[in-house]
């Protein structure tokens, strides 16, 4: 109990120094409130979590089984319940993070209402959500510690040591967050200002993508347009400056490339000599050699490989990349980002395929040996169909009989009990560990899981409650399961802070405190 007692002693010394005026202040109550409020600011959180994330990255470099995971959260309550559940079932929060998805901010947190993932939502809504997430996680800390303090007060003397041990070794619900800043919401100054706001709210890790900010698209949709490397690197610099200005010297930057699915660019890169970065970017453009005498009004031309060439240009002014260059562009994007300040990579792919991802990572690691990925285990993928087709293709390649299967229809429930489906499900189950080992994936996240779980659970409740099940639709499928599974928020008054409020009233008012947790509180039924 050294830490707890030290806090009490420090508070007692301060109170005594004020004389009789502070006689009503209990030093143990002060110590408890201080322990329940470990993180005073978002910068405290960012410093604490950046250190954790850097240690996790180092551990992964030594042992790829030590990969990390997260789920996307669109509300503080969702993040809170996730971390409470992790502590309950897995006993530790180690290597489990939060992810803040720009998609979910746009779809669920904009004052405009639901929006597509095109950076049309308010810039400040991202930092506001980061602050909200950590507010709920800090409250989870205070709630659990408050419960331990009540146990300590009512315990027999012989039981106090065990409770005191739990208090001394309490593990916080506050964990690293990977926060999506989209394409920076404007120029590099806009990116810097927004990054500062996100870091001040608690973000230790910011994810930035190489799309054009004013025509940004979801990574899993068509119409993506990338920027020349020099523009993306300027924004990486802007984020790093924001971290350093605020004293988060080990802040983490994730550089995301959408080049695999982006067939367009807004600009022809500036190049000063053959083989420089601009020239490499332009080398992927779809061009045709042209005679200067045949130029037409408005044609754009440049010199490439000693020839005058005209890039393929769409009516909207955008330029096309050659088909089939996506993976090569991704590799160049990743190497360039890591060589210029990024810490982790994100390659947005069109399907979850370990071999495809691993092939790109192997190319990157020829130049940057410790390259590591953050990977989106996206709900935009049809995981069942993708993996069943991968198994089908492997079986066919191995000469096995696949005549019982219709490849385009493998999603059908008719195949659920087949050997092919069982193999596919096993590959899905081990996808994260397999790709951490074979494809350099340090962090696995699912961007929108709680969006889908909220919709699914609400659909089931509405179907039964408003149908013939009536109240049983709620009791049997929600409350009864909450009680039996030990879901914390079944005691929703406690979850909302009622017991903490009672403790504070007792600190402030003593015996005069009017508390809510008396015998007539219906939460006593649980």
C-alpha positions in Angstrom: 0.0 0.0 0.0 3.0 2.3 -0.3 1.6 4.5 -3.1 -1.9 4.7 -1.5 -0.4 5.6 1.9 2.0 8.1 0.4 -0.9 9.9 -1.2 -2.7 10.0 2.2 0.4 11.3 3.9 1.0 14.0 1.3 -2.6 15.2 1.6 -2.4 15.1 5.4 0.7 17.3 5.4 -0.9 19.8 3.1 -4.2 19.9 5.1 -2.3 20.3 8.4 -0.3 23.2 6.9 -3.6 25.1 6.5 -4.5 24.9 10.1 -8.0 24.5 11.4 -9.6 26.0 8.3 -9.2 22.7 6.5 -10.2 20.4 9.4 -13.2 19.1 7.5 -11.0 17.8 4.7 -10.2 14.1 5.1 -6.7 13.2 3.7 -7.8 9.7 2.8 -10.7 11.0 0.8 -8.3 13.4 -1.1 -5.9 10.5 -1.8 -8.8 8.4 -3.2 -9.9 11.2 -5.4 -6.4 11.7 -6.7 -6.0 8.0 -7.5 -9.4 8.1 -9.3 -8.2 11.0 -11.4 -4.7 9.8 -12.5 -4.7 11.7 -15.8 -5.3 15.4 -15.4 -5.1 16.4 -19.1 -5.1 14.9 -22.6 -1.4 15.5 -22.9 -0.9 13.3 -19.8 -2.8 10.6 -21.6 -0.8 11.1 -24.9 2.5 10.9 -23.0 1.5 7.8 -21.1 0.1 5.9 -24.1 2.8 6.9 -26.6 5.3 5.2 -24.3 3.1 2.1 -24.2 2.8 2.0 -28.0 6.5 2.4 -28.6 7.2 -0.5 -26.1 4.7 -2.6 -28.0 6.4 -1.8 -31.3 9.7 -2.9 -29.9 8.3 -6.1 -28.5 6.7 -6.9 -31.8 10.0 -6.5 -33.6 11.4 -9.2 -31.3 8.4 -11.5 -31.4 5.7 -11.1 -34.1 3.2 -13.0 -31.9 3.1 -9.8 -29.8 0.9 -7.9 -32.2 -1.7 -5.5 -31.1 -5.5 -5.1 -31.7 -8.3 -2.6 -31.5 -11.9 -2.0 -32.4 -13.3 1.2 -33.7 -15.5 3.2 -31.3 -17.9 6.0 -32.1 -18.9 6.9 -28.6 -17.2 7.1 -25.2 -19.7 4.6 -23.7 -18.7 2.0 -26.4 -15.0 2.4 -25.7 -15.6 2.2 -22.0 -17.7 -1.0 -22.2 -15.1 -2.5 -24.5 -12.2 -1.9 -22.1 -14.3 -3.1 -19.1 -15.0 -6.3 -21.0 -11.4 -6.8 -21.9 -10.3 -6.4 -18.3 -13.1 -8.8 -17.1 -12.4 -11.6 -19.6 -8.7 -11.2 -20.5 -7.6 -9.7 -17.2 -5.3 -7.1 -18.8 -5.6 -4.3 -21.3 -2.0 -4.9 -22.6 -1.8 -4.7 -26.5 -5.4 -3.7 -26.8 -6.0 -0.2 -28.1 -8.8 2.0 -29.4 -9.4 3.0 -33.0 -11.1 6.2 -34.0 -12.6 5.9 -37.5 -13.1 8.9 -39.6 -15.8 6.9 -41.4 -17.8 6.6 -38.1 -17.2 10.2 -37.2 -18.7 11.2 -40.6 -21.6 8.7 -40.4 -22.5 9.2 -36.7 -21.0 12.3 -35.2 -21.6 15.1 -37.6 -24.1 18.0 -37.0 -25.0 17.6 -40.7 -26.4 14.1 -40.0 -25.0 10.9 -41.6 -22.3 11.6 -44.1 -20.2 9.5 -46.4 -16.5 9.1 -45.6 -15.4 12.1 -47.7 -14.0 14.6 -45.1 -17.2 16.7 -45.1 -17.8 16.5 -41.4 -16.6 19.1 -38.9 -12.8 19.1 -38.3 -13.3 19.6 -34.6 -15.6 16.6 -34.2 -12.5 14.2 -34.3 -10.8 15.8 -31.4 -14.1 16.1 -29.5 -14.6 12.3 -29.9 -11.0 11.6 -28.7 -11.7 13.7 -25.6 -15.1 11.9 -25.0 -13.5 8.5 -25.4 -10.9 9.2 -22.7 -13.5 10.9 -20.4 -15.4 7.6 -20.4 -12.3 5.5 -19.8 -11.2 7.8 -16.9 -14.7 7.4 -15.5 -14.3 3.6 -15.7 -11.1 3.9 -13.7 -12.8 6.0 -11.0 -15.8 3.6 -10.9 -13.7 0.5 -10.4 -11.4 2.1 -7.8 -14.5 3.5 -6.0 -15.8 0.0 -5.8 -12.5 -1.2 -4.3 -12.5 1.6 -1.8 -16.0 0.6 -0.6 -14.9 -3.0 -0.3 -11.9 -1.8 1.7 -14.1 0.2 4.1 -16.5 -2.7 4.7 -13.9 -5.6 4.7 -12.8 -7.6 7.8 -9.3 -6.7 8.9 -8.0 -10.1 7.6 -9.3 -9.3 4.0 -8.0 -5.8 3.8 -4.5 -6.7 2.5 -5.9 -8.4 -0.6 -8.1 -5.4 -1.5 -5.2 -3.1 -0.8 -3.1 -5.1 -3.2 -5.7 -4.7 -5.9 -5.7 -0.9 -5.4 -1.9 -0.7 -5.5 -1.8 -2.8 -8.7 -4.8 -1.3 -10.4 -4.5 -1.3 -14.2 -6.0 1.7 -15.9 -8.6 1.4 -18.7 -6.8 4.2 -20.5 -5.0 2.7 -23.6 -3.4 4.1 -26.8 -5.7 5.4 -29.5 -5.0 5.4 -33.2 -6.9 8.4 -34.5 -7.9 9.0 -38.1 -7.1 12.5 -39.4 -8.2 11.5 -43.0 -6.1 13.4 -45.6 -5.5 16.3 -43.2 -8.6 18.4 -43.8 -6.8 20.9 -45.9 -3.2 22.1 -46.5 -0.3 21.3 -44.2 -1.1 24.1 -41.8 -4.6 22.9 -41.5 -3.2 19.4 -40.8 -0.9 20.8 -38.1 -3.7 22.7 -36.3 -6.0 19.7 -36.3 -3.2 17.3 -35.2 -2.5 19.6 -32.3 -6.1 19.6 -31.2 -6.2 15.8 -31.4 -3.0 15.4 -29.4 -4.2 17.8 -26.7 -7.3 15.6 -26.5 -5.1 12.6 -25.8 -4.1 11.0 -29.1 -0.7 9.5 -29.1 -1.0 8.1 -32.7 -2.3 9.8 -35.8 -3.1 8.1 -39.0 -2.8 10.2 -42.2 -3.6 9.2 -45.8 -2.1 10.2 -49.2 -5.4 11.2 -50.9 -6.3 14.7 -52.0 -8.0 16.2 -49.0 -10.8 18.0 -50.8 -11.8 14.9 -52.9 -11.1 12.3 -50.3 -13.0 9.0 -50.6 -13.4 6.0 -48.3 -10.5 3.6 -48.9 -13.0 0.9 -49.9 -14.8 3.1 -52.5 -13.9 4.1 -56.1 -12.7 7.5 -57.2 -9.7 7.9 -55.0 -7.1 10.5 -56.0 -3.5 10.5 -54.6 -1.1 13.4 -54.2 2.6 13.5 -55.2 4.9 12.3 -52.4 6.2 15.8 -51.5 2.8 17.0 -50.5 2.1 13.9 -48.3 5.5 14.3 -46.7 4.8 17.9 -45.8 1.8 16.7 -43.9 3.8 14.0 -42.1 6.2 16.8 -41.1 3.2 18.9 -39.9 2.0 16.1 -37.6 5.5 15.5 -36.2 5.9 19.2 -35.5 2.6 19.1 -33.6 3.8 16.2 -31.5 7.1 17.9 -30.7 5.6 21.3 -29.9 3.3 19.6 -27.3 6.1 17.6 -25.8 5.0 14.2 -27.1 8.5 13.4 -28.4 7.6 9.7 -29.0 4.3 10.3 -30.8 3.4 7.8 -33.5 2.5 8.6 -37.1 0.8 6.0 -39.4 1.2 6.7 -43.1 -1.6 5.3 -45.1 -1.4 4.7 -48.8 -4.5 4.3 -50.9 -2.5 3.8 -54.1 -3.6 0.1 -54.5 -7.1 1.3 -55.3 -6.4 4.8 -56.5 -6.1 5.1 -60.3 -5.9 8.9 -60.4 -3.8 11.9 -59.4 -4.6 15.5 -59.3 -1.1 16.7 -60.2 1.9 15.9 -62.2 4.8 15.9 -59.7 7.6 18.4 -60.0 10.8 16.7 -61.1 14.3 18.3 -61.5 16.2 15.3 -62.7 15.7 11.8 -64.0 15.1 9.3 -61.1 14.1 11.8 -58.4 11.0 11.3 -56.4 8.8 13.4 -58.7 10.1 11.5 -61.7 9.3 8.2 -60.1 5.8 9.3 -59.3 5.2 10.5 -62.9 6.6 7.2 -64.3 3.4 5.4 -63.3 1.2 7.8 -65.3 -0.5 6.5 -68.4 1.1 8.5 -71.2 1.5 8.5 -74.9 4.5 9.9 -76.9 3.5 12.9 -78.9 5.0 15.2 -81.6 5.1 18.8 -80.5 3.7 19.8 -83.9 0.5 17.9 -83.1 -0.3 19.5 -79.8 -3.9 20.7 -79.4 -5.3 23.6 -77.4 -5.0 22.9 -73.6 -2.8 19.8 -73.9 -0.5 19.1 -71.0 2.8 17.6 -71.9 6.1 16.9 -70.2 9.4 15.2 -71.0 9.9 11.6 -69.8 12.8 9.3 -70.8 14.0 11.7 -73.4 10.6 11.9 -75.1 7.7 14.4 -75.1 4.7 12.6 -73.6 1.1 13.5 -73.0 -0.6 12.0 -69.9 -4.1 10.6 -70.1 -6.4 13.3 -68.7 -10.0 13.0 -67.7 -12.6 15.8 -68.4 -12.3 16.8 -64.8 -8.6 17.5 -65.2 -7.4 14.5 -63.2 -4.6 12.3 -64.6 -4.7 8.5 -64.9 -2.1 6.0 -63.6 -1.3 2.9 -65.7 -3.4 -0.1 -64.8 -1.6 -2.7 -62.8 0.8 -0.3 -61.1 -1.0 -0.1 -57.7 1.3 -2.5 -55.7 4.4 -0.9 -57.1 3.1 2.5 -56.1 2.2 1.3 -52.7 5.7 0.0 -52.1 7.2 3.3 -53.1 4.8 5.2 -51.0 5.6 3.1 -47.9 9.4 3.3 -48.3 9.2 7.1 -48.9 7.0 7.6 -45.9 9.2 5.6 -43.5 12.3 7.3 -44.8 10.7 10.7 -44.1 9.3 10.5 -40.6 6.4 8.0 -40.5 6.6 5.2 -37.9 4.0 2.7 -39.2 2.3 1.9 -42.5 -1.3 1.3 -43.5 -1.9 -0.3 -46.9 -5.6 -0.2 -47.8 -6.2 -3.4 -49.8 -9.2 -4.6 -51.8 -9.3 -8.0 -49.9 -7.7 -9.6 -46.8 -5.1 -11.8 -48.4 -1.9 -12.6 -46.4 0.2 -13.4 -49.4 -0.7 -10.2 -51.3 0.1 -8.1 -48.2 3.2 -10.1 -47.4 4.6 -9.7 -50.9 4.4 -5.9 -50.6 5.9 -5.9 -47.1 8.8 -8.0 -48.3 9.6 -5.5 -50.9 9.4 -2.6 -48.4 11.6 -4.5 -45.9 14.4 -4.8 -48.5 14.9 -1.1 -47.9 13.4 -0.6 -44.4 14.0 -4.0 -42.5 11.7 -3.2 -39.5 8.7 -1.9 -41.5 5.5 -2.6 -39.7 1.8 -2.3 -40.7 -1.4 -1.2 -39.2 -4.1 -3.2 -41.0 -7.8 -2.6 -41.4 -9.7 -5.9 -40.9 -12.5 -4.1 -42.7 -16.2 -4.9 -42.5 -16.2 -3.7 -46.2 -14.6 -7.1 -47.0 -17.0 -10.1 -47.4 -14.8 -12.2 -45.2 -16.8 -15.4 -45.6 -16.8 -15.3 -49.4 -13.2 -14.1 -49.7 -11.8 -16.9 -47.6 -14.0 -19.6 -49.0 -12.8 -18.6 -52.5 -9.2 -18.5 -51.3 -9.6 -22.1 -50.1 -11.4 -23.1 -53.3 -8.5 -21.7 -55.4 -5.9 -23.5 -53.2 -7.8 -26.8 -53.4 -8.1 -26.5 -57.2 -4.4 -25.6 -57.6 -3.6 -28.7 -55.5 -5.6 -30.9 -57.9 -8.4 -31.6 -55.4 -11.9 -32.2 -56.6 -13.9 -29.0 -56.3 -16.9 -30.0 -58.4 -19.2 -29.9 -55.4 -18.7 -26.2 -55.0 -19.9 -23.2 -57.1 -17.2 -20.6 -56.6 -19.4 -17.5 -57.1 -22.0 -18.9 -54.7 -19.8 -19.9 -51.8 -21.4 -17.4 -49.5 -24.5 -19.7 -49.5 -25.6 -21.2 -46.2 -25.7 -24.5 -48.0 -21.9 -24.7 -47.8 -21.6 -23.9 -44.1 -20.9 -27.4 -42.9 -18.5 -28.4 -45.7 -14.8 -29.1 -45.3 -14.1 -26.0 -47.5 -16.1 -23.7 -45.2 -14.5 -25.2 -42.1 -11.0 -24.6 -43.5 -12.0 -21.0 -44.5 -13.3 -20.2 -41.0 -10.0 -21.5 -39.5 -8.1 -19.2 -41.8 -10.3 -16.3 -40.7 -9.7 -17.2 -37.1 -5.9 -17.2 -37.5 -5.7 -14.4 -40.0 -4.4 -11.9 -37.5 -1.6 -14.1 -36.1 -0.8 -15.4 -39.6 -0.4 -12.0 -41.1 1.4 -10.6 -38.0 4.0 -13.4 -38.6 4.0 -13.4 -42.4 3.1 -9.9 -43.5 4.5 -7.6 -40.9 1.2 -6.5 -39.4 1.9 -5.0 -35.9 -1.7 -3.7 -35.3 -5.0 -5.2 -36.4 -8.1 -3.1 -36.2 -11.7 -3.3 -37.3 -12.9 0.1 -38.3 -16.6 -0.1 -37.9 -17.5 -3.1 -35.7 -19.5 -1.3 -33.1 -21.5 0.4 -35.8 -22.6 -3.0 -37.0 -23.1 -4.5 -33.6 -25.4 -1.6 -32.6 -27.5 -2.1 -35.7 -27.7 -5.9 -35.2 -28.6 -5.8 -31.5 -31.2 -3.1 -32.1 -32.7 -5.0 -34.9 -33.1 -8.1 -32.8 -34.6 -6.1 -29.9 -37.0 -4.1 -32.0 -38.2 -7.3 -33.8 -39.1 -9.1 -30.6 -40.2 -6.2 -28.3 -42.6 -4.7 -30.9 -43.6 -8.2 -32.0 -45.4 -10.9 -30.0 -42.6 -11.3 -27.4 -43.3 -8.0 -25.9 -41.4 -7.3 -22.7 -39.9 -10.8 -22.8 -38.0 -9.7 -25.9 -36.0 -7.4 -23.7 -35.8 -9.5 -20.5 -34.8 -12.8 -22.1 -32.4 -11.5 -24.7 -30.9 -8.4 -22.9 -31.3 -8.1 -19.2 -31.2 -11.8 -18.3 -28.0 -12.2 -20.4 -26.5 -9.0 -18.9 -27.0 -10.4 -15.3 -25.7 -13.9 -16.1 -22.7 -12.6 -18.1 -21.8 -10.0 -15.5 -22.1 -7.1 -17.8 -21.1 -4.0 -15.8 -23.8 -1.7 -17.1 -26.7 -3.9 -16.0 -26.3 -1.7 -12.9 -26.8 1.4 -15.1 -27.1 3.8 -12.1 -23.7 2.7 -10.9 -22.3 2.9 -14.5 -23.5 6.5 -14.8 -21.7 7.5 -11.6 -24.3 7.3 -8.9 -22.1 5.5 -6.3 -19.2 7.8 -7.0 -21.5 10.8 -6.5 -22.6 9.3 -3.2 -19.0 8.9 -2.1 -18.3 12.5 -3.0 -21.4 13.8 -1.1 -20.2 11.9 2.0 -16.7 13.5 1.6 -18.2 16.9 1.2 -21.1 16.8 3.7 -20.4 14.0 6.1 -23.5 12.6 7.9 -25.7 15.2 6.3 -25.2 13.7 2.8 -28.4 12.7 1.0 -27.3 9.6 -0.9 -29.0 7.8 -3.7 -27.9 4.2 -2.9 -30.2 3.5 0.0 -32.6 0.6 0.5 -35.1 2.0 -1.9 -32.7 2.0 -4.8 -34.1 -0.6 -7.3 -30.5 -1.3 -8.4 -30.2 -3.4 -5.2 -32.3 -6.1 -7.0 -29.2 -7.0 -9.1 
